[in-house]
Amino acid sequence: MNLPRRNRNQPGASRLERKINRMNRLKALTQRLAPVWTIKSGWLALVITGVVVSLATADDSGRGSDRNHDHAPQIKGSWFQTIQSIDPAAPTQALVSFAKGGVITASANVSSLGTLHGTWTRKGDREFTWTALSLGLDPTGVHVVTFRVHDELKLARDGQSYRGRGQVELLSPDGHLITELPPTTTYGVRINAQ
């Protein structure tokens, strides 16, 4: 469809005429750039390869690779955790999962405590810290308290267990501290595929 040039850019030109004009300009531009693309296609492939390699070697948090911890034991995975508090005769047990990117989820054998959701980070060679929240609901489902759990862990050298110290805080639904429970000691064992 060849329309007279004078009609394509005038204010009264139809949408179709404007689209045809844009397509013709794009076609002319690509014809002028074709020699450049053939010369530089090798460089473009090299740059794309470099970007892919950089992304593949970046660490889980997206902050770049930390060479000091590349071969250190990893916390990522799922764990069976025992929590000792004031009453050593009645330890609490939990399932804890540390995911790529710093996400943690956990659940425990405490009826008032729902699933915990939070974040973890590496503090040192085999040291990690995490903080997670859970909503405490009354029997009718109303949010009455928020549990904030914080734990600092040290992995065993083989990466199959850890020991830690934890703290549980009770917060009002609007986030104000109500009370802190006594500190806990934790012991976790990695859950391995069988």
C-alpha positions as CSV (number, residue, x, y, z in Angstrom):
1,M,0.0,0.0,0.0
2,N,1.7,3.1,-1.2
3,L,0.1,6.3,0.1
4,P,1.4,9.7,-0.9
5,R,4.1,10.8,1.5
6,R,2.5,14.1,2.3
7,N,-0.5,12.4,3.9
8,R,1.4,10.1,6.3
9,N,2.7,12.7,8.8
10,Q,-0.1,15.2,8.6
11,P,-2.3,15.6,11.7
12,G,-5.3,14.1,9.9
13,A,-3.5,10.9,8.8
14,S,-5.1,7.7,9.8
15,R,-3.7,5.3,12.3
16,L,-2.9,2.9,9.5
17,E,-1.0,5.5,7.6
18,R,1.1,6.4,10.7
19,K,1.9,2.7,11.3
20,I,3.0,2.3,7.6
21,N,5.2,5.3,7.9
22,R,6.8,3.9,11.1
23,M,7.4,0.5,9.5
24,N,9.1,2.1,6.5
25,R,11.4,4.1,8.7
26,L,12.3,1.0,10.7
27,K,12.9,-0.9,7.5
28,A,15.3,1.8,6.3
29,L,17.1,1.8,9.6
30,T,17.6,-1.9,9.7
31,Q,19.0,-1.8,6.1
32,R,21.5,0.8,7.1
33,L,22.6,-1.2,10.2
34,A,22.8,-4.6,8.5
35,P,26.6,-4.3,7.7
36,V,27.2,-3.3,11.3
37,W,25.4,-6.3,12.7
38,T,27.3,-8.7,10.5
39,I,30.6,-7.3,11.6
40,K,29.7,-7.1,15.3
41,S,27.7,-10.3,15.7
42,G,30.8,-12.1,17.0
43,W,31.3,-9.4,19.6
44,L,27.6,-9.5,20.6
45,A,27.8,-13.3,21.1
46,L,30.9,-12.8,23.3
47,V,29.2,-10.2,25.4
48,I,26.1,-12.4,25.9
49,T,28.2,-15.3,26.9
50,G,30.0,-13.1,29.4
51,V,26.7,-12.0,30.9
52,V,25.4,-15.6,31.2
53,V,28.6,-16.7,32.9
54,S,28.5,-13.8,35.3
55,L,24.9,-14.6,36.3
56,A,25.7,-18.3,36.7
57,T,28.6,-17.6,39.1
58,A,26.8,-15.1,41.2
59,D,25.8,-16.3,44.7
60,D,22.3,-17.0,45.9
61,S,21.6,-13.5,47.3
62,G,22.5,-11.7,44.1
63,R,25.3,-9.7,45.8
64,G,28.2,-11.5,43.9
65,S,30.2,-14.5,44.8
66,D,31.8,-14.6,48.2
67,R,35.1,-16.5,47.6
68,N,35.7,-17.0,51.3
69,H,32.6,-19.2,51.7
70,D,32.5,-21.1,48.4
71,H,33.6,-24.4,50.0
72,A,32.1,-23.8,53.5
73,P,29.3,-26.0,54.7
74,Q,25.9,-24.7,53.6
75,I,22.7,-24.2,55.7
76,K,20.4,-24.6,52.6
77,G,18.2,-27.7,53.0
78,S,15.7,-29.1,55.6
79,W,16.4,-29.8,59.2
80,F,14.9,-31.6,62.2
81,Q,15.4,-29.3,65.1
82,T,15.1,-29.8,68.9
83,I,14.5,-26.7,71.0
84,Q,15.4,-26.7,74.7
85,S,13.8,-24.0,76.9
86,I,13.0,-23.8,80.6
87,D,11.5,-27.3,80.8
88,P,14.2,-29.8,79.5
89,A,11.7,-32.6,80.0
90,A,9.5,-31.2,77.3
91,P,11.6,-30.1,74.3
92,T,9.9,-28.6,71.3
93,Q,10.6,-30.1,67.9
94,A,10.5,-28.3,64.6
95,L,11.0,-28.8,60.9
96,V,13.1,-26.0,59.5
97,S,13.9,-25.3,55.8
98,F,16.5,-22.9,54.6
99,A,16.0,-22.0,50.9
100,K,18.2,-20.4,48.3
101,G,18.0,-16.6,48.4
102,G,17.7,-16.4,52.2
103,V,14.1,-17.7,52.8
104,I,13.3,-19.8,55.9
105,T,10.1,-21.6,56.7
106,A,9.5,-23.6,59.9
107,S,6.8,-25.4,61.8
108,A,6.9,-26.7,65.4
109,N,4.8,-29.0,67.6
110,V,3.3,-25.9,69.4
111,S,-0.4,-25.6,68.8
112,S,-0.5,-21.8,69.2
113,L,2.4,-21.3,66.7
114,G,1.6,-21.3,63.0
115,T,4.1,-21.7,60.3
116,L,7.1,-19.4,60.6
117,H,8.2,-17.3,57.6
118,G,11.4,-15.3,57.5
119,T,14.9,-14.7,56.3
120,W,18.4,-16.1,57.0
121,T,21.9,-14.9,56.3
122,R,25.5,-16.1,56.7
123,K,27.5,-14.4,59.4
124,G,30.7,-16.2,59.1
125,D,32.4,-19.4,57.9
126,R,29.9,-21.8,59.5
127,E,27.7,-19.2,61.3
128,F,24.2,-18.2,60.3
129,T,21.4,-16.1,61.8
130,W,17.7,-16.1,61.0
131,T,14.5,-14.2,62.0
132,A,11.0,-15.4,61.3
133,L,7.4,-14.4,62.1
134,S,4.3,-16.4,62.8
135,L,0.7,-15.2,63.4
136,G,-0.9,-16.3,66.7
137,L,-4.6,-16.7,66.2
138,D,-7.4,-17.2,68.8
139,P,-9.9,-20.1,68.4
140,T,-12.1,-17.9,66.1
141,G,-9.2,-17.1,63.8
142,V,-8.6,-13.5,65.0
143,H,-4.9,-12.4,65.0
144,V,-4.0,-11.8,68.7
145,V,-0.2,-12.0,68.8
146,T,2.8,-12.2,66.5
147,F,5.6,-14.6,67.4
148,R,9.1,-13.3,66.3
149,V,11.7,-16.0,66.5
150,H,15.5,-15.3,66.2
151,D,18.2,-17.9,66.2
152,E,22.0,-17.8,65.7
153,L,23.5,-21.1,64.5
154,K,26.9,-22.7,64.1
155,L,27.1,-25.6,61.7
156,A,29.3,-28.6,62.5
157,R,32.3,-29.0,60.3
158,D,30.7,-31.8,58.3
159,G,27.6,-29.6,57.6
160,Q,25.2,-32.3,58.9
161,S,24.2,-30.7,62.2
162,Y,24.1,-27.4,64.0
163,R,23.8,-25.9,67.5
164,G,22.3,-22.5,68.3
165,R,20.8,-20.0,70.7
166,G,17.4,-18.6,70.1
167,Q,15.0,-16.0,71.4
168,V,11.2,-15.8,71.1
169,E,9.3,-12.5,71.4
170,L,5.6,-11.9,71.5
171,L,4.4,-8.9,69.7
172,S,1.0,-7.2,69.6
173,P,-0.8,-7.4,66.2
174,D,0.5,-3.8,65.5
175,G,4.1,-4.8,66.2
176,H,4.8,-3.6,69.8
177,L,6.8,-5.9,72.1
178,I,4.7,-7.6,74.7
179,T,7.3,-9.9,76.3
180,E,10.4,-12.0,75.6
181,L,10.4,-15.7,76.5
182,P,13.5,-17.2,78.1
183,P,16.4,-17.9,75.7
184,T,16.5,-21.3,74.0
185,T,19.2,-23.7,72.9
186,T,18.7,-25.4,69.6
187,Y,20.1,-28.5,67.9
188,G,19.4,-29.4,64.3
189,V,20.1,-32.4,62.2
190,R,20.0,-32.3,58.4
191,I,17.3,-34.3,56.7
192,N,19.0,-36.2,53.9
193,A,17.5,-38.0,51.0
194,Q,17.4,-41.8,51.4
